[in-house]
Amino acid sequence: MQKKKLIQLFSSVALLSGLVACVTTYVPPAVGNTAQLSIRPTMLMGRSFRLDLFQNPVACTGPMTVVRGDGPTNQHTTRIPANVLNTLSLEGFQTGGRCTVNFSFLPKTGHSYLVDAGMDESGCIAILYDVTEAGKPRLEESWTRRNINGKQCVPLNESMRLPPLKSTSPKNSLDDFKDLLPVR
């Protein structure tokens, strides 16, 4: 009986070690066509996040952790391969729950991108901006959401494009909402 429990324990440890090994740390490319990617998290206190880049961007497999943190102080910048499809996963964690946004885009060589990431009571959000031109951020046109209706990685032809927003700035101002106010 003791031998059986010992075998189960070793099997469990081996399985756990295998699962931990599935997520690796992302290493930015040293040479070649690259783009800059920054993440600006807006997390409420008591919540944390992780941003992964998938090794296989079409199948959303082989996650590599780019950055993890908590709160709004974990802005991070890295380099990513350009002129090829990139698929990322933003996971937000809080006591008793988590949320995920998987998205793909096609970065251009020499461009700079900003992931405006957040998590609140309603879930996670990840909006991608091309911030190459200083002072003129614009929504990244190739951004598509990959997790839809409970599926974690829908095919690209079924993914959702980012809906157009009135404002192209990373943070909204009250002027963006003036048309929602009652007429005086």
C-alpha positions as CSV (number, residue, x, y, z in Angstrom):
1,M,0.0,0.0,0.0
2,Q,2.9,2.4,0.9
3,K,4.6,1.6,-2.4
4,K,1.4,2.5,-4.4
5,K,1.1,5.9,-2.6
6,L,4.8,6.6,-3.3
7,I,4.3,5.8,-7.0
8,Q,1.3,8.1,-7.1
9,L,3.2,10.9,-5.4
10,F,6.1,10.6,-7.9
11,S,3.7,10.5,-10.8
12,S,2.0,13.7,-9.5
13,V,5.3,15.5,-9.1
14,A,6.4,14.5,-12.6
15,L,3.0,15.7,-14.1
16,L,3.3,19.0,-12.2
17,S,6.9,19.5,-13.4
18,G,5.8,18.9,-16.9
19,L,3.0,21.5,-16.7
20,V,5.4,24.1,-15.2
21,A,7.8,23.4,-18.1
22,C,5.1,24.2,-20.6
23,V,5.3,27.9,-20.0
24,T,8.7,29.4,-20.8
25,T,10.2,32.8,-20.5
26,Y,10.2,34.9,-23.7
27,V,13.6,35.8,-25.1
28,P,13.4,38.7,-27.6
29,P,15.1,38.3,-31.0
30,A,18.7,39.5,-31.1
31,V,18.7,40.2,-34.8
32,G,16.4,40.4,-37.8
33,N,13.2,42.3,-38.4
34,T,11.7,43.5,-35.1
35,A,9.2,45.9,-33.6
36,Q,8.9,47.3,-30.2
37,L,6.1,46.2,-27.9
38,S,5.2,48.0,-24.7
39,I,2.5,47.0,-22.2
40,R,0.8,49.5,-19.9
41,P,-1.3,47.7,-17.4
42,T,-4.2,49.3,-15.5
43,M,-5.0,46.8,-12.8
44,L,-7.0,47.4,-9.6
45,M,-5.3,46.6,-6.4
46,G,-5.3,42.9,-5.5
47,R,-5.2,41.9,-9.2
48,S,-2.3,40.6,-11.3
49,F,-1.6,39.9,-14.9
50,R,0.6,37.9,-17.3
51,L,1.3,38.6,-20.9
52,D,2.4,35.6,-23.0
53,L,3.5,35.4,-26.7
54,F,2.7,32.1,-28.4
55,Q,5.4,30.2,-30.3
56,N,2.7,29.0,-32.7
57,P,0.6,32.1,-33.4
58,V,-1.9,30.3,-35.6
59,A,-2.8,27.5,-33.1
60,C,-2.2,29.6,-29.9
61,T,0.2,27.1,-28.5
62,G,3.6,27.2,-26.8
63,P,3.1,30.2,-24.5
64,M,6.2,32.2,-23.5
65,T,5.8,34.7,-20.6
66,V,6.8,38.2,-21.7
67,V,5.9,39.9,-18.4
68,R,3.9,39.4,-15.3
69,G,3.0,41.8,-12.5
70,D,0.4,43.4,-10.4
71,G,-1.0,46.9,-10.1
72,P,-0.4,49.8,-12.6
73,T,3.4,50.0,-12.0
74,N,4.6,47.2,-14.3
75,Q,5.0,48.9,-17.6
76,H,7.4,46.8,-19.7
77,T,9.0,47.1,-23.2
78,T,10.4,44.3,-25.3
79,R,11.2,43.5,-29.0
80,I,9.0,41.1,-31.0
81,P,9.4,39.6,-34.5
82,A,8.1,41.9,-37.2
83,N,6.4,41.1,-40.6
84,V,5.0,37.8,-39.2
85,L,1.9,37.0,-37.2
86,N,2.2,37.4,-33.5
87,T,-0.4,36.1,-31.1
88,L,-0.5,37.2,-27.4
89,S,-2.5,36.3,-24.4
90,L,-3.3,38.7,-21.6
91,E,-4.4,36.9,-18.5
92,G,-5.8,38.8,-15.5
93,F,-6.0,37.1,-12.1
94,Q,-8.0,38.0,-8.9
95,T,-9.1,36.0,-5.9
96,G,-11.7,33.6,-7.2
97,G,-11.3,34.2,-10.9
98,R,-9.4,35.1,-14.0
99,C,-10.0,36.4,-17.5
100,T,-8.2,36.1,-20.8
101,V,-7.9,38.1,-24.0
102,N,-6.0,36.3,-26.8
103,F,-5.2,38.5,-29.8
104,S,-3.2,38.5,-33.0
105,F,-1.6,41.2,-35.1
106,L,1.0,41.7,-37.8
107,P,3.7,44.1,-36.5
108,K,5.7,46.1,-39.0
109,T,9.5,46.4,-38.9
110,G,10.7,49.4,-36.9
111,H,7.2,50.2,-35.5
112,S,6.3,50.7,-31.9
113,Y,3.2,49.2,-30.3
114,L,1.4,49.7,-27.0
115,V,-0.8,47.1,-25.3
116,D,-3.2,49.1,-23.2
117,A,-4.2,46.3,-20.8
118,G,-6.7,46.4,-17.9
119,M,-8.8,44.3,-15.6
120,D,-11.7,45.3,-13.4
121,E,-14.9,43.7,-12.1
122,S,-16.2,43.2,-15.7
123,G,-13.2,41.3,-17.0
124,C,-10.0,42.0,-19.1
125,I,-9.4,44.3,-21.9
126,A,-6.4,44.6,-24.3
127,I,-6.3,47.3,-26.9
128,L,-3.4,47.6,-29.2
129,Y,-2.1,50.9,-30.5
130,D,0.6,51.8,-33.1
131,V,2.6,54.5,-31.3
132,T,5.3,54.8,-33.9
133,E,4.5,58.5,-34.5
134,A,5.1,60.4,-31.3
135,G,2.0,62.1,-30.0
136,K,-0.2,60.4,-32.7
137,P,-1.2,56.9,-31.3
138,R,-3.7,55.0,-33.5
139,L,-5.5,51.8,-33.2
140,E,-3.6,48.9,-34.8
141,E,-5.6,47.9,-37.8
142,S,-4.4,44.3,-37.9
143,W,-5.6,43.5,-34.2
144,T,-8.0,40.6,-34.0
145,R,-9.4,38.9,-31.0
146,R,-8.9,35.1,-31.0
147,N,-10.9,33.9,-27.9
148,I,-14.6,34.1,-28.7
149,N,-17.6,32.4,-27.3
150,G,-15.6,30.2,-24.9
151,K,-13.1,29.1,-27.6
152,Q,-9.6,30.0,-26.7
153,C,-8.2,30.2,-30.3
154,V,-10.6,30.6,-33.1
155,P,-9.2,30.4,-36.7
156,L,-8.1,33.8,-38.0
157,N,-11.0,33.9,-40.5
158,E,-13.4,33.7,-37.6
159,S,-11.6,36.2,-35.3
160,M,-13.1,39.5,-34.3
161,R,-11.6,42.8,-35.5
162,L,-11.3,45.6,-33.0
163,P,-14.4,47.7,-33.3
164,P,-13.7,51.3,-34.3
165,L,-13.6,53.7,-31.4
166,K,-14.4,57.4,-31.5
167,S,-11.1,58.3,-30.0
168,T,-7.7,57.0,-31.0
169,S,-5.9,58.0,-27.9
170,P,-4.9,55.3,-25.4
171,K,-6.8,57.0,-22.6
172,N,-10.3,58.5,-23.0
173,S,-11.1,62.1,-21.9
174,L,-14.5,63.5,-20.9
175,D,-14.8,65.0,-24.4
176,D,-15.0,61.5,-25.8
177,F,-18.3,61.1,-24.0
178,K,-19.9,64.5,-24.5
179,D,-22.4,63.1,-27.0
180,L,-23.8,60.8,-24.3
181,L,-24.7,63.8,-22.0
182,P,-28.2,65.1,-22.0
183,V,-28.8,68.2,-24.3
184,R,-29.3,71.5,-22.3
